[in-house]
Amino acid sequence: MEPVEYKPARRRWIREILVGAAAGIVSNLVLEALAAAAHLLV
């Protein structure tokens, strides 16, 4: 029950959530960009 082991685990959990959210936002932006490009080309 060491607090030193608790902090890294919590930070890793927060980092995973931030990375997941960032990946979702980037994927949405890419999809929107592709849709806009396809709309312009067509």
N, C-alpha and C positions, 0 to 999 in steps of 0.2 A: 504494500500500500504506500508506495513512494510517490509524492507529488511530482517528482521529476519525470516519472514514467507517464503520468496522466497528461501533462502538458503537450508533449510531442504527439500523442494519440489524438488529442483534441485538435491540435493545429493541423494534423494530417487530414482529419475529418473535414475541417473548414476548407482546407486547400482543395480537397476533392470536390466539394460543392461549388467552389468558385470556378474551378477548371471546367466542371460540367456545365455551369451556367454560361461561361465564356464560350465554350464549344457550341452550345445551343444558339447563342446570339450570332456567332460567326456563321454557322450553318444557315441560319435564317437569312442573314444578309447576302450570303452567296446565292441562295435560292432566289431571293428577290432580284438580285443583279442578273442572274441567268434568265429569269422570267422577263425582265425589262429588255434585256438584249434580244431575246427571242421575239418579243412583241415589236421591237424596232425593226428587226430583220424581216419579219413577216409583214 
